[in-house]
Structures are given as structure tokens and as C-alpha cells.
Amino acid sequence: MPRTTGRYAISTTLGESVRAFVPLALPPADPALSPAVYTDLARQAELALARLAGVSGLVPSLDWLLYSAIRREALLTSQIEGTQATLTDLFDEEAGFKVSNTDDVEEVTNYLRAFRWVQEQLRSPQGLPISVRLLCEAHRLLLDGARGAGKQPGALRRSQNWIGGTRPGNAVFVPPPPELVPDLLVDVERFIHDEAQDLPALVKVALVHAQFETIHPFLDGNGRIGRLLIAALLEHWGLLSEPLMYLSGYLKQHQLEYYRRLSATRADGDWESWVAFFLEGVESAAGSAERNIIEVASLVAADRKRLLQSPKAGPASYRLFELLPMMPRFTIERVRQQLDTSFPTATAAVKVLEELGIVTEMT
């Protein structure tokens, strides 16, 4: 017998009456999730996360890894929503170079700000816990700027939205009516902080993300906030103490399947397929990040060895080399400022690295 997943409420928007879906509170019940579906997958995914945390020690500075990992997640989660910015655009913008698609880059940098703010809250004794308030404030930071101005930044929606289709009447999915959104989110918050739940933490992350996307509580930015929530929950439940994994890469690669699995939780009550897809994604993304760290560590070690063997290298070029992972694009002036030195010394330090093939002039 199929699982009951929720009910429909009649909602009116743009003069049309539509059936808006109202999900039941988590966890799925009647029947409950089958442990046979998730036990092995959850164990494999948790092992992959543990290995990822372990290899991070291969690199002298964790900040190096976080610099690129967080930016890749910011970029990929934005690309899922159609943002056209590239990693090069992001690095150029941070280096102070002119970029053509400023609005797209702004969306990515806003995500970075929202992400960092959430992380600070979770790590501060005085910070907000994972809550509706936390998500609303992250949403305000995410939509801060030209494109988000009319999308009620930081506020739960006060009107009916819909997904897909040209109008509410032919939508692919209509989320719950606005007046029910606050209570539905409180249910999610309660589930997150209910210590009596005996499901594996990664399974709970999968359930929360799907439920959040079903509620679709904001007028815009629901996908990005929902994926930011994944990273926050990984830290909250002690699965990954630093955001070294960029799950949005896997979700972007399997975007149609991602949406299809989410949709099946509502239409068919098929939570099992969604949970399996999510856990496989965590294992894949963690493995990919682990391989990336090993490649970065070996590249840095090889380049450092060449630099140390160079008769032309000196203290300034050594210090510049250590800054490169967090300064992939730069000007001589920026190097001068970072090293707090003279222009000729900064130029000479760059020249040494250029001759060794470690950096390349872009202009």
C-alpha cells in the first residue's frame, strides 16, 4: 500500500484556484522508512566523510582547502538555479579585476556571505541554532542586491508560489499555502532537534532537505537555502566539522534525477529512493573531494620542492607561494600589500614563481 505523504489544500493565486500540497510532518510513517534501504548506504557515506576529514591533514593549511571547497559549492549551487558565473569570474572579482557578469557573480558571493554567517552562528556560544530564524537571516544575505530586491529577502512568503509551468494552473508542483508555511517549518525545526529520533544523521539530513524543498518557504532562493541547510546539518550532527565537500557538484551532475527523486517523495511517497540517491551522492561527493585534496597536496609539495631548490628564491617568494592557494588571481599591487613590502620586492617574488612555472601572467 502506498504511503500517505500529505494532503491538498485549495489555494488561490493570480485568480486561479489550485491544489496546494501540504506535507505530513517528518519522519515518513505508515510504513516507516525501511532500515534495509539505508543502513549500508549510510555507513558507506559516513566512512567517506571520515576519510575526507582524515586526508585534510595532508595540506599544511586547512584554510587552503576551505577557500576552494566553499567557493565551488557556492558556484555549483548557484549554477543549479541557472547562474552563469564561473570560478574564474569569482577569482577575478575577488582580485579586483573587472568582470562582465556582475549580477551572476554577486549571487555567488552572496551565497558565500550567507554560508559564512550561518557557520559563525553555529560555532558561537551566543549564536543562533538551526532554526527558522537562522534560515530567514541567511535568506536575507543571499538575496541582498539588485536581483533579490522584490523577492522579500529574509521573510517567509506571504503569497502562493508554484514550480514549473507558465501559470499556477499548469504548474508541475504547488507548495503549501503561505499561511501554513510557518507551522510546517516549526515541525521541521522540531524534527532536527528531537534527540529521540533513532535514524542515522545522514538520513535525517536527506529528509530535512526534501521537506524544506517541498515547503518552498521563500519567494526565491529555496534551492540554495535548502542546500546550505545540508552543509549546516552536516556540521550540526558532527558528520563533517569543516565544509570540505561540495555536494552541489553531484546534484548538478544528476540534476534531473535530483528533481525527480524529490518529486517522487510527494507524489508517490517514495522516500526510500530519495534517501538512497542522497546517500550515494554524499559518498560520491566526499570521494571526489578526497581525491582533489590528494592532488592539491601533491602539487603543492612538488612546487614547494622546486621553489626551495631554486637559487633565486628568497623569503618574499616563499611567503608569496604560501598565499597562492587563497589568492589564485592577483596583481603585483595585491602581492605588495599582502607581503607588506616594496613594489620591486613584490615584482621580484612574482618573477621567481613565474620562471618556475608556478604562476602565469594573464594580461
Sequence and secondary structure as in RCSB ss.txt:
>XXXX:A:sequence
MPRTTGRYAISTTLGESVRAFVPLALPPADPALSPAVYTDLARQAELALARLAGVSGLVPSLDWLLYSAIRREAL
LTSQIEGTQATLTDLFDEEAGFKVSNTDDVEEVTNYLRAFRWVQEQLRSPQGLPISVRLLCEAHRLLLDGARGAG
KQPGALRRSQNWIGGTRPGNAVFVPPPPELVPDLLVDVERFIHDEAQDLPALVKVALVHAQFETIHPFLDGNGRI
GRLLIAALLEHWGLLSEPLMYLSGYLKQHQLEYYRRLSATRADGDWESWVAFFLEGVESAAGSAERNIIEVASLV
AADRKRLLQSPKAGPASYRLFELLPMMPRFTIERVRQQLDTSFPTATAAVKVLEELGIVTEMT
>XXXX:A:secstr
     EEEEEEEETTEEEEEEEE  SS TTTT  HHHHHHHHHHHHHHHHHHHHHGGGSS HHHHHHHHHHHHHH
HHHHHTT    HHHHHHHHHT   S HHHHHHHHHHHHHHHHHHHHHHSTTS  SSHHHHHHHHHHHT STTTTT
S TTS  SS   BSSSSGGG SB    GGGHHHHHHHHHHHHT TT  S HHHHHHHHHHHHHHH  SSS HHHH
HHHHHHHHHHHTTS SS    HHHHHHHTHHHHHHHHHHHHHT  HHHHHHHHHHHHHHHHHHHHHHHHHHHHHH
HHHHHHHHH TT  HHHHHHHHHGGG SS  HHHHHHHHT  HHHHHHHHHHHHHTTSS    
